[in-house]
Amino acid sequence: MIHPPASTVGLLLLLIGYAAAGPEPDLRPRAVRSSACQEHTNLHSRLDVVEKNVEDTVGKLEVELAALLDAIEEPDLRPLLDIRGKPVDILEDPGQRGHS
């Protein structure tokens, strides 16, 4: 009968013991783990609130922009936009309009 070397048997037993033990347990105390989970949950809750606020703000800005564009497109305001054949940059400083 053939006997396997002792190191092979030892290694095999070590691997079986490691597999039977399962994953390495979390060494942190339960209070620390639950605290970290709570902080993570709180962070996600705050991010959800920020995301909702951003979406609401973007929606309001879209409505305002649509209203401004509609006002600019009205025929009675059209002559104000066409000064000497050049479009007016509404973000430009009014004092600089004549100089450019």
Biopython code that builds the backbone (N, CA, C, O; Angstrom):
import numpy as np
from Bio.PDB.StructureBuilder import StructureBuilder

atoms = [
    (1, "MET", "N", (0.846, -1.179, 0.000)),
    (1, "MET", "CA", (0.000, 0.000, 0.000)),
    (1, "MET", "C", (0.889, 1.239, 0.000)),
    (1, "MET", "O", (1.914, 1.282, 0.679)),
    (2, "ILE", "N", (0.480, 2.249, -0.773)),
    (2, "ILE", "CA", (1.256, 3.485, -0.903)),
    (2, "ILE", "C", (0.721, 4.504, 0.086)),
    (2, "ILE", "O", (-0.483, 4.750, 0.150)),
    (3, "HIS", "N", (1.626, 5.096, 0.856)),
    (3, "HIS", "CA", (1.237, 6.122, 1.828)),
    (3, "HIS", "C", (1.631, 7.486, 1.288)),
    (3, "HIS", "O", (2.773, 7.676, 0.870)),
    (4, "PRO", "N", (0.682, 8.466, 1.289)),
    (4, "PRO", "CA", (1.044, 9.816, 0.845)),
    (4, "PRO", "C", (1.969, 10.463, 1.876)),
    (4, "PRO", "O", (1.909, 10.142, 3.062)),
    (5, "PRO", "N", (2.817, 11.368, 1.417)),
    (5, "PRO", "CA", (3.712, 12.049, 2.363)),
    (5, "PRO", "C", (2.909, 12.791, 3.428)),
    (5, "PRO", "O", (1.782, 13.219, 3.179)),
    (6, "ALA", "N", (3.482, 12.937, 4.585)),
    (6, "ALA", "CA", (2.817, 13.577, 5.729)),
    (6, "ALA", "C", (2.471, 15.029, 5.428)),
    (6, "ALA", "O", (1.453, 15.527, 5.909)),
    (7, "SER", "N", (3.292, 15.713, 4.648)),
    (7, "SER", "CA", (3.005, 17.117, 4.346)),
    (7, "SER", "C", (1.745, 17.242, 3.488)),
    (7, "SER", "O", (0.992, 18.205, 3.633)),
    (8, "THR", "N", (1.513, 16.284, 2.605)),
    (8, "THR", "CA", (0.304, 16.320, 1.770)),
    (8, "THR", "C", (-0.927, 16.098, 2.626)),
    (8, "THR", "O", (-1.935, 16.786, 2.464)),
    (9, "VAL", "N", (-0.850, 15.145, 3.531)),
    (9, "VAL", "CA", (-1.984, 14.881, 4.428)),
    (9, "VAL", "C", (-2.233, 16.103, 5.312)),
    (9, "VAL", "O", (-3.382, 16.496, 5.515)),
    (10, "GLY", "N", (-1.194, 16.688, 5.824)),
    (10, "GLY", "CA", (-1.336, 17.870, 6.670)),
    (10, "GLY", "C", (-1.956, 19.033, 5.918)),
    (10, "GLY", "O", (-2.833, 19.722, 6.439)),
    (11, "LEU", "N", (-1.503, 19.251, 4.698)),
    (11, "LEU", "CA", (-2.060, 20.328, 3.878)),
    (11, "LEU", "C", (-3.523, 20.076, 3.569)),
    (11, "LEU", "O", (-4.339, 20.998, 3.601)),
    (12, "LEU", "N", (-3.857, 18.819, 3.267)),
    (12, "LEU", "CA", (-5.242, 18.466, 2.976)),
    (12, "LEU", "C", (-6.127, 18.715, 4.194)),
    (12, "LEU", "O", (-7.225, 19.255, 4.061)),
    (13, "LEU", "N", (-5.661, 18.327, 5.368)),
    (13, "LEU", "CA", (-6.429, 18.571, 6.600)),
    (13, "LEU", "C", (-6.564, 20.072, 6.887)),
    (13, "LEU", "O", (-7.612, 20.523, 7.349)),
    (14, "LEU", "N", (-5.536, 20.823, 6.622)),
    (14, "LEU", "CA", (-5.588, 22.269, 6.819)),
    (14, "LEU", "C", (-6.629, 22.913, 5.904)),
    (14, "LEU", "O", (-7.400, 23.766, 6.343)),
    (15, "LEU", "N", (-6.652, 22.510, 4.649)),
    (15, "LEU", "CA", (-7.630, 23.057, 3.698)),
    (15, "LEU", "C", (-9.057, 22.659, 4.066)),
    (15, "LEU", "O", (-9.978, 23.466, 3.939)),
    (16, "ILE", "N", (-9.244, 21.429, 4.519)),
    (16, "ILE", "CA", (-10.574, 20.984, 4.950)),
    (16, "ILE", "C", (-11.028, 21.796, 6.157)),
    (16, "ILE", "O", (-12.180, 22.225, 6.221)),
    (17, "GLY", "N", (-10.132, 22.006, 7.106)),
    (17, "GLY", "CA", (-10.483, 22.801, 8.290)),
    (17, "GLY", "C", (-10.810, 24.244, 7.927)),
    (17, "GLY", "O", (-11.743, 24.834, 8.472)),
    (18, "TYR", "N", (-10.042, 24.802, 7.011)),
    (18, "TYR", "CA", (-10.306, 26.184, 6.585)),
    (18, "TYR", "C", (-11.652, 26.287, 5.869)),
    (18, "TYR", "O", (-12.403, 27.234, 6.102)),
    (19, "ALA", "N", (-11.963, 25.326, 5.002)),
    (19, "ALA", "CA", (-13.237, 25.334, 4.281)),
    (19, "ALA", "C", (-14.399, 25.134, 5.236)),
    (19, "ALA", "O", (-15.458, 25.735, 5.058)),
    (20, "ALA", "N", (-14.215, 24.294, 6.253)),
    (20, "ALA", "CA", (-15.285, 24.039, 7.212)),
    (20, "ALA", "C", (-15.540, 25.251, 8.101)),
    (20, "ALA", "O", (-16.662, 25.457, 8.563)),
    (21, "ALA", "N", (-14.514, 26.045, 8.341)),
    (21, "ALA", "CA", (-14.662, 27.209, 9.215)),
    (21, "ALA", "C", (-15.502, 28.291, 8.559)),
    (21, "ALA", "O", (-16.089, 29.111, 9.265)),
    (22, "GLY", "N", (-15.582, 28.324, 7.239)),
    (22, "GLY", "CA", (-16.376, 29.328, 6.547)),
    (22, "GLY", "C", (-15.623, 30.624, 6.421)),
    (22, "GLY", "O", (-14.422, 30.685, 6.683)),
    (23, "PRO", "N", (-16.330, 31.666, 6.017)),
    (23, "PRO", "CA", (-15.668, 32.958, 5.834)),
    (23, "PRO", "C", (-15.171, 33.509, 7.158)),
    (23, "PRO", "O", (-15.674, 33.166, 8.228)),
    (24, "GLU", "N", (-14.183, 34.361, 7.060)),
    (24, "GLU", "CA", (-13.604, 34.970, 8.255)),
    (24, "GLU", "C", (-14.642, 35.868, 8.909)),
    (24, "GLU", "O", (-15.226, 36.725, 8.246)),
    (25, "PRO", "N", (-14.878, 35.681, 10.205)),
    (25, "PRO", "CA", (-15.884, 36.514, 10.869)),
    (25, "PRO", "C", (-15.416, 37.965, 10.965)),
    (25, "PRO", "O", (-14.221, 38.258, 10.999)),
    (26, "ASP", "N", (-16.401, 38.859, 11.008)),
    (26, "ASP", "CA", (-16.078, 40.275, 11.172)),
    (26, "ASP", "C", (-15.621, 40.474, 12.615)),
    (26, "ASP", "O", (-16.372, 40.182, 13.545)),
    (27, "LEU", "N", (-14.417, 40.959, 12.808)),
    (27, "LEU", "CA", (-13.827, 41.056, 14.130)),
    (27, "LEU", "C", (-14.267, 42.303, 14.892)),
    (27, "LEU", "O", (-13.959, 42.448, 16.075)),
    (28, "ARG", "N", (-14.988, 43.208, 14.217)),
    (28, "ARG", "CA", (-15.442, 44.416, 14.908)),
    (28, "ARG", "C", (-16.644, 44.090, 15.798)),
    (28, "ARG", "O", (-17.430, 43.206, 15.458)),
    (29, "PRO", "N", (-16.799, 44.773, 16.910)),
    (29, "PRO", "CA", (-17.961, 44.545, 17.772)),
    (29, "PRO", "C", (-19.254, 44.888, 17.036)),
    (29, "PRO", "O", (-19.272, 45.691, 16.103)),
    (30, "ARG", "N", (-20.333, 44.252, 17.486)),
    (30, "ARG", "CA", (-21.630, 44.443, 16.840)),
    (30, "ARG", "C", (-22.050, 45.913, 16.856)),
    (30, "ARG", "O", (-22.607, 46.398, 15.871)),
    (31, "ALA", "N", (-21.798, 46.621, 17.941)),
    (31, "ALA", "CA", (-22.190, 48.038, 18.030)),
    (31, "ALA", "C", (-21.481, 48.865, 16.959)),
    (31, "ALA", "O", (-22.076, 49.776, 16.384)),
    (32, "VAL", "N", (-20.225, 48.554, 16.692)),
    (32, "VAL", "CA", (-19.465, 49.293, 15.685)),
    (32, "VAL", "C", (-20.015, 48.977, 14.296)),
    (32, "VAL", "O", (-20.163, 49.874, 13.467)),
    (33, "ARG", "N", (-20.319, 47.691, 14.039)),
    (33, "ARG", "CA", (-20.861, 47.306, 12.730)),
    (33, "ARG", "C", (-22.209, 47.965, 12.494)),
    (33, "ARG", "O", (-22.453, 48.496, 11.410)),
    (34, "SER", "N", (-23.090, 47.941, 13.489)),
    (34, "SER", "CA", (-24.419, 48.530, 13.299)),
    (34, "SER", "C", (-24.325, 50.046, 13.185)),
    (34, "SER", "O", (-25.118, 50.664, 12.475)),
    (35, "SER", "N", (-23.351, 50.659, 13.885)),
    (35, "SER", "CA", (-23.157, 52.098, 13.778)),
    (35, "SER", "C", (-22.714, 52.478, 12.373)),
    (35, "SER", "O", (-23.194, 53.460, 11.808)),
    (36, "ALA", "N", (-21.795, 51.695, 11.810)),
    (36, "ALA", "CA", (-21.332, 51.968, 10.448)),
    (36, "ALA", "C", (-22.474, 51.789, 9.452)),
    (36, "ALA", "O", (-22.605, 52.567, 8.507)),
    (37, "CYS", "N", (-23.296, 50.770, 9.659)),
    (37, "CYS", "CA", (-24.445, 50.553, 8.769)),
    (37, "CYS", "C", (-25.433, 51.712, 8.886)),
    (37, "CYS", "O", (-25.996, 52.157, 7.886)),
    (38, "GLN", "N", (-25.639, 52.193, 10.097)),
    (38, "GLN", "CA", (-26.572, 53.308, 10.297)),
    (38, "GLN", "C", (-26.045, 54.574, 9.630)),
    (38, "GLN", "O", (-26.808, 55.321, 9.018)),
    (39, "GLU", "N", (-24.740, 54.815, 9.749)),
    (39, "GLU", "CA", (-24.139, 55.980, 9.080)),
    (39, "GLU", "C", (-24.287, 55.869, 7.573)),
    (39, "GLU", "O", (-24.562, 56.857, 6.893)),
    (40, "HIS", "N", (-24.107, 54.672, 7.058)),
    (40, "HIS", "CA", (-24.256, 54.440, 5.617)),
    (40, "HIS", "C", (-25.699, 54.707, 5.181)),
    (40, "HIS", "O", (-25.933, 55.345, 4.155)),
    (41, "THR", "N", (-26.652, 54.221, 5.956)),
    (41, "THR", "CA", (-28.066, 54.450, 5.657)),
    (41, "THR", "C", (-28.404, 55.927, 5.743)),
    (41, "THR", "O", (-29.125, 56.449, 4.892)),
    (42, "ASN", "N", (-27.892, 56.606, 6.760)),
    (42, "ASN", "CA", (-28.146, 58.045, 6.901)),
    (42, "ASN", "C", (-27.570, 58.828, 5.729)),
    (42, "ASN", "O", (-28.195, 59.764, 5.231)),
    (43, "LEU", "N", (-26.379, 58.442, 5.294)),
    (43, "LEU", "CA", (-25.753, 59.107, 4.154)),
    (43, "LEU", "C", (-26.613, 58.959, 2.905)),
    (43, "LEU", "O", (-26.808, 59.924, 2.167)),
    (44, "HIS", "N", (-27.127, 57.759, 2.666)),
    (44, "HIS", "CA", (-27.985, 57.555, 1.502)),
    (44, "HIS", "C", (-29.282, 58.350, 1.616)),
    (44, "HIS", "O", (-29.784, 58.867, 0.617)),
    (45, "SER", "N", (-29.817, 58.449, 2.808)),
    (45, "SER", "CA", (-31.038, 59.238, 3.004)),
    (45, "SER", "C", (-30.786, 60.709, 2.690)),
    (45, "SER", "O", (-31.593, 61.357, 2.024)),
    (46, "ARG", "N", (-29.656, 61.232, 3.176)),
    (46, "ARG", "CA", (-29.324, 62.636, 2.901)),
    (46, "ARG", "C", (-29.083, 62.854, 1.412)),
    (46, "ARG", "O", (-29.499, 63.872, 0.861)),
    (47, "LEU", "N", (-28.413, 61.902, 0.756)),
    (47, "LEU", "CA", (-28.189, 62.027, -0.686)),
    (47, "LEU", "C", (-29.509, 61.988, -1.454)),
    (47, "LEU", "O", (-29.656, 62.679, -2.462)),
    (48, "ASP", "N", (-30.462, 61.191, -0.993)),
    (48, "ASP", "CA", (-31.780, 61.157, -1.636)),
    (48, "ASP", "C", (-32.473, 62.515, -1.529)),
    (48, "ASP", "O", (-33.108, 62.968, -2.481)),
    (49, "VAL", "N", (-32.350, 63.165, -0.364)),
    (49, "VAL", "CA", (-32.955, 64.489, -0.174)),
    (49, "VAL", "C", (-32.286, 65.506, -1.099)),
    (49, "VAL", "O", (-32.969, 66.315, -1.726)),
    (50, "VAL", "N", (-30.962, 65.469, -1.187)),
    (50, "VAL", "CA", (-30.236, 66.392, -2.064)),
    (50, "VAL", "C", (-30.636, 66.154, -3.518)),
    (50, "VAL", "O", (-30.861, 67.108, -4.262)),
    (51, "GLU", "N", (-30.724, 64.898, -3.923)),
    (51, "GLU", "CA", (-31.117, 64.583, -5.304)),
    (51, "GLU", "C", (-32.513, 65.112, -5.602)),
    (51, "GLU", "O", (-32.748, 65.662, -6.678)),
    (52, "LYS", "N", (-33.441, 64.953, -4.664)),
    (52, "LYS", "CA", (-34.815, 65.453, -4.848)),
    (52, "LYS", "C", (-34.803, 66.972, -4.985)),
    (52, "LYS", "O", (-35.495, 67.522, -5.842)),
    (53, "ASN", "N", (-34.016, 67.658, -4.143)),
    (53, "ASN", "CA", (-33.938, 69.119, -4.218)),
    (53, "ASN", "C", (-33.359, 69.577, -5.552)),
    (53, "ASN", "O", (-33.837, 70.547, -6.141)),
    (54, "VAL", "N", (-32.333, 68.882, -6.027)),
    (54, "VAL", "CA", (-31.734, 69.240, -7.319)),
    (54, "VAL", "C", (-32.744, 69.040, -8.441)),
    (54, "VAL", "O", (-32.875, 69.893, -9.319)),
    (55, "GLU", "N", (-33.462, 67.913, -8.417)),
    (55, "GLU", "CA", (-34.461, 67.658, -9.457)),
    (55, "GLU", "C", (-35.557, 68.720, -9.434)),
    (55, "GLU", "O", (-35.986, 69.189, -10.489)),
    (56, "ASP", "N", (-36.014, 69.106, -8.239)),
    (56, "ASP", "CA", (-37.043, 70.149, -8.125)),
    (56, "ASP", "C", (-36.528, 71.478, -8.664)),
    (56, "ASP", "O", (-37.243, 72.179, -9.381)),
    (57, "THR", "N", (-35.287, 71.827, -8.322)),
    (57, "THR", "CA", (-34.703, 73.084, -8.779)),
    (57, "THR", "C", (-34.558, 73.096, -10.295)),
    (57, "THR", "O", (-34.877, 74.095, -10.940)),
    (58, "VAL", "N", (-34.082, 72.000, -10.865)),
    (58, "VAL", "CA", (-33.935, 71.916, -12.320)),
    (58, "VAL", "C", (-35.296, 72.043, -12.989)),
    (58, "VAL", "O", (-35.419, 72.708, -14.018)),
    (59, "GLY", "N", (-36.306, 71.422, -12.424)),
    (59, "GLY", "CA", (-37.657, 71.543, -12.981)),
    (59, "GLY", "C", (-38.148, 72.982, -12.965)),
    (59, "GLY", "O", (-38.729, 73.453, -13.943)),
    (60, "LYS", "N", (-37.916, 73.684, -11.854)),
    (60, "LYS", "CA", (-38.334, 75.087, -11.756)),
    (60, "LYS", "C", (-37.558, 75.952, -12.760)),
    (60, "LYS", "O", (-38.133, 76.834, -13.398)),
    (61, "LEU", "N", (-36.263, 75.696, -12.893)),
    (61, "LEU", "CA", (-35.460, 76.465, -13.851)),
    (61, "LEU", "C", (-35.911, 76.214, -15.287)),
    (61, "LEU", "O", (-35.907, 77.137, -16.100)),
    (62, "GLU", "N", (-36.296, 74.989, -15.610)),
    (62, "GLU", "CA", (-36.797, 74.692, -16.953)),
    (62, "GLU", "C", (-38.072, 75.472, -17.239)),
    (62, "GLU", "O", (-38.253, 75.992, -18.341)),
    (63, "VAL", "N", (-38.950, 75.554, -16.252)),
    (63, "VAL", "CA", (-40.198, 76.310, -16.421)),
    (63, "VAL", "C", (-39.885, 77.792, -16.608)),
    (63, "VAL", "O", (-40.454, 78.442, -17.485)),
    (64, "GLU", "N", (-38.980, 78.329, -15.785)),
    (64, "GLU", "CA", (-38.605, 79.744, -15.898)),
    (64, "GLU", "C", (-37.957, 80.039, -17.252)),
    (64, "GLU", "O", (-38.252, 81.057, -17.877)),
    (65, "LEU", "N", (-37.078, 79.149, -17.697)),
    (65, "LEU", "CA", (-36.412, 79.338, -18.979)),
    (65, "LEU", "C", (-37.411, 79.299, -20.130)),
    (65, "LEU", "O", (-37.314, 80.091, -21.068)),
    (66, "ALA", "N", (-38.362, 78.386, -20.061)),
    (66, "ALA", "CA", (-39.389, 78.318, -21.102)),
    (66, "ALA", "C", (-40.211, 79.606, -21.128)),
    (66, "ALA", "O", (-40.549, 80.105, -22.202)),
    (67, "ALA", "N", (-40.533, 80.148, -19.944)),
    (67, "ALA", "CA", (-41.295, 81.396, -19.886)),
    (67, "ALA", "C", (-40.479, 82.557, -20.465)),
    (67, "ALA", "O", (-41.018, 83.391, -21.193)),
    (68, "LEU", "N", (-39.184, 82.612, -20.143)),
    (68, "LEU", "CA", (-38.338, 83.672, -20.685)),
    (68, "LEU", "C", (-38.207, 83.567, -22.202)),
    (68, "LEU", "O", (-38.275, 84.575, -22.905)),
    (69, "LEU", "N", (-38.021, 82.359, -22.700)),
    (69, "LEU", "CA", (-37.919, 82.183, -24.150)),
    (69, "LEU", "C", (-39.216, 82.555, -24.852)),
    (69, "LEU", "O", (-39.195, 83.142, -25.933)),
    (70, "ASP", "N", (-40.339, 82.216, -24.240)),
    (70, "ASP", "CA", (-41.636, 82.613, -24.818)),
    (70, "ASP", "C", (-41.769, 84.136, -24.834)),
    (70, "ASP", "O", (-42.268, 84.709, -25.803)),
    (71, "ALA", "N", (-41.320, 84.790, -23.756)),
    (71, "ALA", "CA", (-41.415, 86.252, -23.701)),
    (71, "ALA", "C", (-40.514, 86.896, -24.752)),
    (71, "ALA", "O", (-40.893, 87.898, -25.360)),
    (72, "ILE", "N", (-39.343, 86.339, -24.970)),
    (72, "ILE", "CA", (-38.421, 86.895, -25.959)),
    (72, "ILE", "C", (-38.960, 86.730, -27.378)),
    (72, "ILE", "O", (-38.728, 87.576, -28.241)),
    (73, "GLU", "N", (-39.672, 85.648, -27.608)),
    (73, "GLU", "CA", (-40.193, 85.363, -28.944)),
    (73, "GLU", "C", (-41.406, 86.215, -29.307)),
    (73, "GLU", "O", (-41.818, 86.211, -30.467)),
    (74, "GLU", "N", (-41.989, 86.941, -28.363)),
    (74, "GLU", "CA", (-43.169, 87.772, -28.665)),
    (74, "GLU", "C", (-42.791, 88.857, -29.668)),
    (74, "GLU", "O", (-41.708, 89.436, -29.590)),
    (75, "PRO", "N", (-43.695, 89.127, -30.610)),
    (75, "PRO", "CA", (-43.395, 90.121, -31.662)),
    (75, "PRO", "C", (-43.082, 91.521, -31.139)),
    (75, "PRO", "O", (-42.280, 92.226, -31.751)),
    (76, "ASP", "N", (-43.681, 91.946, -30.039)),
    (76, "ASP", "CA", (-43.418, 93.304, -29.559)),
    (76, "ASP", "C", (-42.022, 93.444, -28.932)),
    (76, "ASP", "O", (-41.537, 94.566, -28.785)),
    (77, "LEU", "N", (-41.374, 92.350, -28.565)),
    (77, "LEU", "CA", (-40.015, 92.410, -28.032)),
    (77, "LEU", "C", (-38.958, 92.132, -29.095)),
    (77, "LEU", "O", (-37.772, 92.359, -28.857)),
    (78, "ARG", "N", (-39.364, 91.652, -30.245)),
    (78, "ARG", "CA", (-38.422, 91.286, -31.295)),
    (78, "ARG", "C", (-37.530, 92.462, -31.716)),
    (78, "ARG", "O", (-36.334, 92.239, -31.900)),
    (79, "PRO", "N", (-38.020, 93.685, -31.879)),
    (79, "PRO", "CA", (-37.141, 94.789, -32.280)),
    (79, "PRO", "C", (-36.059, 95.105, -31.244)),
    (79, "PRO", "O", (-34.988, 95.591, -31.609)),
    (80, "LEU", "N", (-36.311, 94.843, -29.984)),
    (80, "LEU", "CA", (-35.315, 95.105, -28.951)),
    (80, "LEU", "C", (-34.112, 94.159, -29.068)),
    (80, "LEU", "O", (-33.005, 94.500, -28.651)),
    (81, "LEU", "N", (-34.337, 92.987, -29.631)),
    (81, "LEU", "CA", (-33.263, 92.017, -29.756)),
    (81, "LEU", "C", (-32.381, 92.267, -30.967)),
    (81, "LEU", "O", (-31.230, 91.831, -30.991)),
    (82, "ASP", "N", (-32.899, 92.959, -31.968)),
    (82, "ASP", "CA", (-32.146, 93.156, -33.200)),
    (82, "ASP", "C", (-31.626, 94.586, -33.244)),
    (82, "ASP", "O", (-32.276, 95.481, -33.784)),
    (83, "ILE", "N", (-30.438, 94.787, -32.666)),
    (83, "ILE", "CA", (-29.824, 96.111, -32.652)),
    (83, "ILE", "C", (-28.730, 96.125, -33.709)),
    (83, "ILE", "O", (-27.749, 95.388, -33.607)),
    (84, "ARG", "N", (-28.899, 96.951, -34.704)),
    (84, "ARG", "CA", (-27.940, 97.082, -35.805)),
    (84, "ARG", "C", (-27.577, 95.735, -36.431)),
    (84, "ARG", "O", (-26.436, 95.526, -36.843)),
    (85, "GLY", "N", (-28.530, 94.841, -36.500)),
    (85, "GLY", "CA", (-28.315, 93.561, -37.154)),
    (85, "GLY", "C", (-27.497, 92.577, -36.337)),
    (85, "GLY", "O", (-27.211, 91.474, -36.803)),
    (86, "LYS", "N", (-27.121, 92.958, -35.134)),
    (86, "LYS", "CA", (-26.335, 92.071, -34.292)),
    (86, "LYS", "C", (-27.205, 91.576, -33.143)),
    (86, "LYS", "O", (-27.941, 92.360, -32.544)),
    (87, "PRO", "N", (-27.129, 90.298, -32.833)),
    (87, "PRO", "CA", (-27.891, 89.809, -31.677)),
    (87, "PRO", "C", (-27.299, 90.355, -30.375)),
    (87, "PRO", "O", (-26.099, 90.612, -30.287)),
    (88, "VAL", "N", (-28.137, 90.522, -29.392)),
    (88, "VAL", "CA", (-27.708, 91.055, -28.104)),
    (88, "VAL", "C", (-27.384, 89.890, -27.168)),
    (88, "VAL", "O", (-28.171, 88.956, -27.015)),
    (89, "ASP", "N", (-26.227, 89.971, -26.560)),
    (89, "ASP", "CA", (-25.860, 88.984, -25.547)),
    (89, "ASP", "C", (-26.441, 89.460, -24.223)),
    (89, "ASP", "O", (-25.989, 90.461, -23.666)),
    (90, "ILE", "N", (-27.445, 88.743, -23.719)),
    (90, "ILE", "CA", (-28.124, 89.203, -22.504)),
    (90, "ILE", "C", (-27.236, 89.076, -21.270)),
    (90, "ILE", "O", (-27.556, 89.654, -20.231)),
    (91, "LEU", "N", (-26.132, 88.338, -21.354)),
    (91, "LEU", "CA", (-25.229, 88.200, -20.219)),
    (91, "LEU", "C", (-24.128, 89.243, -20.227)),
    (91, "LEU", "O", (-23.368, 89.351, -19.264)),
    (92, "GLU", "N", (-24.034, 90.006, -21.293)),
    (92, "GLU", "CA", (-23.002, 91.030, -21.415)),
    (92, "GLU", "C", (-23.352, 92.232, -20.538)),
    (92, "GLU", "O", (-24.527, 92.536, -20.328)),
    (93, "ASP", "N", (-22.336, 92.901, -20.035)),
    (93, "ASP", "CA", (-22.527, 94.089, -19.226)),
    (93, "ASP", "C", (-23.153, 95.181, -20.103)),
    (93, "ASP", "O", (-22.623, 95.474, -21.175)),
    (94, "PRO", "N", (-24.271, 95.791, -19.673)),
    (94, "PRO", "CA", (-24.930, 96.814, -20.510)),
    (94, "PRO", "C", (-24.010, 97.974, -20.899)),
    (94, "PRO", "O", (-24.177, 98.552, -21.973)),
    (95, "GLY", "N", (-23.053, 98.322, -20.055)),
    (95, "GLY", "CA", (-22.134, 99.407, -20.372)),
    (95, "GLY", "C", (-21.170, 99.045, -21.485)),
    (95, "GLY", "O", (-20.627, 99.937, -22.137)),
    (96, "GLN", "N", (-20.947, 97.788, -21.715)),
    (96, "GLN", "CA", (-20.015, 97.324, -22.740)),
    (96, "GLN", "C", (-20.679, 97.081, -24.098)),
    (96, "GLN", "O", (-19.982, 96.829, -25.081)),
    (97, "ARG", "N", (-21.992, 97.151, -24.170)),
    (97, "ARG", "CA", (-22.706, 96.802, -25.408)),
    (97, "ARG", "C", (-22.335, 97.735, -26.558)),
    (97, "ARG", "O", (-22.210, 97.276, -27.694)),
    (98, "GLY", "N", (-22.163, 98.983, -26.309)),
    (98, "GLY", "CA", (-21.845, 99.923, -27.376)),
    (98, "GLY", "C", (-20.405, 99.839, -27.837)),
    (98, "GLY", "O", (-20.083, 100.302, -28.931)),
    (99, "HIS", "N", (-19.531, 99.261, -27.030)),
    (99, "HIS", "CA", (-18.100, 99.240, -27.324)),
    (99, "HIS", "C", (-17.651, 98.030, -28.123)),
    (99, "HIS", "O", (-16.575, 98.060, -28.720)),
    (100, "SER", "N", (-18.452, 96.954, -28.153)),
    (100, "SER", "CA", (-17.997, 95.732, -28.805)),
    (100, "SER", "C", (-18.324, 95.676, -30.273)),
    (100, "SER", "O", (-17.996, 94.697, -30.942)),
]
sb = StructureBuilder()
sb.init_structure("model")
sb.init_model(0)
sb.init_chain("A")
sb.init_seg("    ")
for serial, (resi, resn, name, xyz) in enumerate(atoms, 1):
    if name == "N":
        sb.init_residue(resn, " ", resi, " ")
    sb.init_atom(name, np.array(xyz, "f"), 0.0, 1.0, " ", f" {name:<3s}", serial, name[0])
structure = sb.get_structure()
